[in-house]
Amino acid sequence: MMRALSLPGCACRGAFQFAVMARLAEAGERFDLVAGASSGSICGAITVAGLSADGPTMWRSMAKTPVTSLGYLKGERSVFGMSVILRQALERYLPEERLHQTDTELLVATTRAVPFAVGSFSSFLRRKTRAAEVTPPGAPPGLVIHSSRERRDMHDVIVASCYIPIVYARPTWLDGELHVDGGAADNTLIDTLVNRGAEEITVVTPYPEGVVARTIFAPERPPEVPPHVRLRLIYPERPLRQKRFDFSPGPLEEALTMPHRITIIEATVRREPPPANDDMTSDTALRPTAS
């Protein structure tokens, strides 16, 4: 059974995800496939690298660094420094090679800005497009899913997945195109995990009763999976005081120490294995399998 983990983006409330993943790692939990968008991509990378125990410390260090400062003007040409804060945290706590020295695959969502742009902004944002189409068939417009098994520049990918204009002063370009917050196109990557063969999906969300936002523009709702997938939701014992963009020490520590609850929705049908690939041409070989 393939076990997958979904870490939706939730801005500063990602503190709760870091706390939960540290507990699960201590309990010996492992996943075959980990997916994250926006802030969830940071937690996902720490998880895949086997560094979940350091996650809360990393999040605290980021929270203690001022987001705005005149000191950022020279390098960022802006008083906003989230790009610097995140890159420095990744360099300090997450050696990039650790993402390629593990059996667990990391998937990170970013959003190509061009499909979301309108009017005259389109010509400015587009530099060049990769020859190969990077948006999976049927995926939301602009969605790009990056794999740690295919890319070496995962720090750049993570920064792109978190990129919010203004707060992140320095734009992030991947493969010649501007990429923005992955949660704009797909905040959970649940469909991708299912398509990759996941039969058990754990979703860690900071919202009560395990609800999630499918995109950063959508309201929080209970996540849905096909009937052959076992769904495990991990969420706070009670609502967090921490706001979406809130690094205040009190709410931050509450999120990092908040006990969690678990709800499990068992699969209701068994997934049929794919048909055997052989040269048989008999009636038995060609007859479809009953569902």
C-alpha positions as CSV (number, residue, x, y, z in Angstrom):
1,M,0.0,0.0,0.0
2,M,1.4,3.4,-1.0
3,R,1.2,5.9,1.9
4,A,1.1,9.5,1.0
5,L,1.1,12.8,2.9
6,S,-0.6,16.1,1.9
7,L,0.6,19.3,3.5
8,P,-1.6,22.1,2.3
9,G,-0.4,25.7,2.4
10,C,-1.6,27.7,5.4
11,A,0.9,30.5,5.8
12,C,2.0,31.1,9.4
13,R,-0.3,28.4,10.7
14,G,2.2,26.0,9.1
15,A,3.6,25.9,12.7
16,F,1.0,23.3,13.5
17,Q,2.1,21.1,10.6
18,F,5.7,21.3,11.7
19,A,4.7,20.2,15.3
20,V,2.6,17.3,14.1
21,M,5.3,16.0,11.7
22,A,7.9,16.1,14.5
23,R,5.6,13.9,16.6
24,L,4.9,11.5,13.7
25,A,8.6,11.2,13.0
26,E,9.3,10.5,16.6
27,A,6.7,7.7,16.5
28,G,8.5,6.2,13.5
29,E,6.0,7.1,10.7
30,R,7.2,7.0,7.2
31,F,5.6,8.0,3.9
32,D,6.3,6.9,0.3
33,L,5.2,10.2,-1.3
34,V,5.0,13.7,0.3
35,A,3.2,16.6,-1.4
36,G,3.2,20.3,-0.3
37,A,2.1,23.7,-1.6
38,S,3.2,27.1,-0.4
39,S,4.2,26.9,3.3
40,G,3.3,23.2,3.2
41,S,6.2,22.6,0.8
42,I,8.7,23.7,3.5
43,C,7.3,21.2,5.9
44,G,7.2,18.6,3.2
45,A,10.8,19.1,2.4
46,I,11.9,18.9,6.0
47,T,9.9,15.7,6.3
48,V,11.4,14.0,3.2
49,A,14.9,15.0,4.4
50,G,14.4,13.2,7.7
51,L,14.7,16.4,9.6
52,S,11.3,16.8,11.1
53,A,12.7,17.0,14.6
54,D,14.3,20.3,13.6
55,G,11.1,21.7,12.0
56,P,9.7,23.6,15.0
57,T,13.1,25.2,15.6
58,M,13.3,26.3,11.9
59,W,9.9,27.8,12.1
60,R,10.7,29.7,15.3
61,S,13.8,31.1,13.7
62,M,11.9,32.4,10.7
63,A,9.2,33.9,13.0
64,K,11.8,35.8,15.0
65,T,13.3,37.5,11.9
66,P,11.6,40.8,11.0
67,V,9.7,40.6,7.8
68,T,10.2,44.3,7.1
69,S,13.4,46.2,7.5
70,L,15.3,49.0,5.8
71,G,18.2,46.5,5.8
72,Y,16.5,44.6,3.0
73,L,16.6,47.6,0.6
74,K,20.1,47.0,-0.7
75,G,19.6,43.3,-1.7
76,E,15.9,43.2,-2.3
77,R,15.1,46.7,-3.3
78,S,12.2,46.5,-0.9
79,V,11.6,46.7,2.8
80,F,10.0,43.2,2.6
81,G,12.4,40.4,3.2
82,M,10.5,37.1,3.2
83,S,12.6,35.8,0.2
84,V,15.8,36.3,2.2
85,I,14.3,34.9,5.4
86,L,13.1,31.7,3.7
87,R,16.3,31.2,1.6
88,Q,18.5,31.6,4.7
89,A,16.3,29.2,6.7
90,L,16.5,26.6,3.9
91,E,20.3,26.9,3.6
92,R,20.7,26.6,7.4
93,Y,18.2,23.8,8.2
94,L,17.7,21.9,4.9
95,P,20.7,20.8,3.0
96,E,19.4,20.4,-0.6
97,E,21.3,17.1,-1.1
98,R,19.2,15.5,1.7
99,L,16.2,15.7,-0.6
100,H,17.9,13.4,-3.1
101,Q,19.3,10.9,-0.6
102,T,16.0,9.4,0.5
103,D,13.5,6.8,-0.9
104,T,10.6,9.2,-0.2
105,E,9.7,11.5,-3.2
106,L,8.8,15.1,-2.6
107,L,6.2,16.8,-4.8
108,V,5.9,20.6,-4.7
109,A,3.3,22.7,-6.4
110,T,3.9,26.1,-8.1
111,T,1.7,28.2,-10.3
112,R,2.8,29.6,-13.6
113,A,1.9,33.2,-13.4
114,V,1.1,33.7,-17.1
115,P,-2.2,31.7,-17.2
116,F,-3.3,33.9,-14.3
117,A,-2.1,37.2,-15.8
118,V,-4.3,39.4,-17.9
119,G,-3.9,42.2,-20.4
120,S,-0.5,43.9,-20.8
121,F,1.0,42.0,-17.9
122,S,1.2,38.8,-20.0
123,S,3.9,40.1,-22.3
124,F,6.0,41.2,-19.3
125,L,5.7,38.1,-17.3
126,R,6.5,35.6,-20.2
127,R,10.2,35.2,-21.1
128,K,10.2,31.7,-22.6
129,T,8.2,28.5,-22.2
130,R,9.7,25.0,-21.9
131,A,9.2,22.8,-24.9
132,A,7.5,20.1,-22.8
133,E,4.2,20.8,-21.2
134,V,4.6,20.9,-17.5
135,T,0.9,21.1,-16.5
136,P,-0.6,17.6,-16.1
137,P,-3.7,16.8,-18.2
138,G,-6.9,17.9,-16.5
139,A,-5.0,20.0,-13.9
140,P,-5.9,23.5,-12.9
141,P,-4.5,26.2,-15.3
142,G,-0.9,27.1,-14.4
143,L,-0.3,24.2,-12.0
144,V,3.2,22.7,-12.2
145,I,4.3,19.8,-10.0
146,H,8.0,19.5,-9.3
147,S,9.6,16.2,-8.1
148,S,12.7,15.9,-6.0
149,R,13.6,13.0,-8.2
150,E,13.7,15.2,-11.3
151,R,15.0,18.5,-10.1
152,R,18.2,19.5,-8.2
153,D,17.1,23.1,-7.5
154,M,14.4,22.3,-4.9
155,H,15.3,25.4,-2.8
156,D,14.3,27.6,-5.7
157,V,11.1,25.5,-6.2
158,I,10.1,25.9,-2.6
159,V,10.6,29.6,-2.6
160,A,8.5,29.8,-5.8
161,S,5.8,27.8,-4.2
162,C,5.6,30.3,-1.4
163,Y,5.9,33.4,-3.5
164,I,3.4,36.1,-2.8
165,P,4.0,39.4,-4.5
166,I,5.2,42.3,-2.4
167,V,5.8,40.2,0.7
168,Y,8.3,38.2,-1.3
169,A,10.1,41.1,-3.0
170,R,12.3,39.1,-5.4
171,P,10.3,37.2,-8.1
172,T,11.2,33.5,-8.6
173,W,11.8,32.3,-12.2
174,L,11.8,28.6,-13.0
175,D,12.5,27.4,-16.5
176,G,12.2,30.9,-17.9
177,E,8.8,31.7,-16.4
178,L,7.6,33.5,-13.3
179,H,6.1,31.1,-10.7
180,V,3.9,32.1,-7.8
181,D,2.2,30.5,-4.8
182,G,1.5,26.8,-5.6
183,G,-1.8,27.1,-3.6
184,A,-3.2,29.4,-6.2
185,A,-3.6,26.3,-8.5
186,D,-3.8,23.4,-6.1
187,N,-3.3,23.7,-2.4
188,T,-3.6,20.0,-1.5
189,L,-2.3,17.9,-4.5
190,I,-4.7,15.1,-3.3
191,D,-5.7,14.4,-6.9
192,T,-2.0,14.0,-7.9
193,L,-1.4,11.7,-5.0
194,V,-4.3,9.5,-6.0
195,N,-3.2,9.5,-9.6
196,R,0.3,8.4,-8.5
197,G,-1.3,5.3,-6.8
198,A,-1.7,6.4,-3.2
199,E,-4.1,4.2,-1.3
200,E,-3.7,5.9,2.1
201,I,-3.5,9.7,2.3
202,T,-2.7,11.7,5.5
203,V,-3.7,15.3,5.4
204,V,-2.3,17.6,8.1
205,T,-4.3,20.8,8.4
206,P,-4.4,23.6,11.0
207,Y,-8.2,24.0,10.6
208,P,-10.9,22.5,12.8
209,E,-12.3,19.1,12.0
210,G,-9.8,18.6,9.2
211,V,-11.1,20.9,6.6
212,V,-8.8,22.3,3.9
213,A,-8.8,24.9,1.1
214,R,-8.4,23.3,-2.3
215,T,-6.8,26.6,-3.5
216,I,-5.9,29.8,-1.6
217,F,-9.0,31.4,-3.1
218,A,-11.4,28.7,-2.0
219,P,-13.2,28.2,1.4
220,E,-12.1,25.4,3.7
221,R,-14.1,22.2,3.2
222,P,-13.7,18.5,4.1
223,P,-11.2,16.9,1.6
224,E,-12.5,14.2,-0.7
225,V,-10.8,11.1,-2.0
226,P,-12.0,8.2,-4.2
227,P,-13.7,5.3,-2.3
228,H,-10.7,3.0,-2.6
229,V,-8.5,5.5,-0.7
230,R,-8.1,5.5,3.1
231,L,-8.1,9.1,4.3
232,R,-6.5,10.2,7.6
233,L,-7.1,13.8,8.8
234,I,-4.9,15.3,11.5
235,Y,-6.0,18.7,12.9
236,P,-5.9,20.8,16.1
237,E,-7.6,19.8,19.2
238,R,-9.3,23.2,19.2
239,P,-9.2,26.3,16.9
240,L,-5.9,28.1,16.8
241,R,-5.6,31.7,17.8
242,Q,-2.9,32.2,15.2
243,K,-4.0,34.2,12.1
244,R,-2.9,33.4,8.6
245,F,-0.1,36.0,8.7
246,D,0.8,36.1,12.4
247,F,4.3,35.5,13.8
248,S,3.3,36.7,17.3
249,P,5.1,34.6,19.9
250,G,2.0,33.6,21.9
251,P,-0.1,32.2,19.1
252,L,2.9,30.7,17.4
253,E,3.9,28.7,20.5
254,E,0.2,27.6,20.9
255,A,0.3,26.2,17.4
256,L,3.6,24.4,18.0
257,T,2.4,22.8,21.2
258,M,-1.3,22.2,20.3
259,P,-2.4,18.6,20.7
260,H,-3.9,17.1,17.6
261,R,-6.9,14.9,16.8
262,I,-7.1,12.2,14.1
263,T,-10.1,11.3,12.0
264,I,-9.9,8.2,9.7
265,I,-12.2,7.6,6.8
266,E,-11.8,4.0,5.7
267,A,-11.8,3.0,2.1
268,T,-15.1,1.5,1.1
269,V,-14.0,-0.4,-2.0
270,R,-11.0,-2.4,-2.9
271,R,-8.9,-1.1,-5.7
272,E,-8.5,-3.6,-8.5
273,P,-5.0,-4.4,-9.7
274,P,-4.1,-3.5,-13.3
275,P,-4.6,-6.3,-15.8
276,A,-1.6,-8.5,-16.5
277,N,0.5,-7.4,-19.4
278,D,1.0,-10.6,-21.5
279,D,0.3,-11.9,-25.0
280,M,-2.8,-13.9,-24.1
281,T,-5.7,-13.4,-26.5
282,S,-8.2,-15.8,-25.0
283,D,-11.6,-14.8,-23.9
284,T,-10.4,-14.9,-20.3
285,A,-7.6,-12.5,-20.9
286,L,-9.8,-10.0,-22.7
287,R,-12.8,-10.1,-20.4
288,P,-13.0,-6.9,-18.3
289,T,-12.8,-7.2,-14.6
290,A,-16.0,-6.7,-12.7
291,S,-16.0,-3.7,-10.3
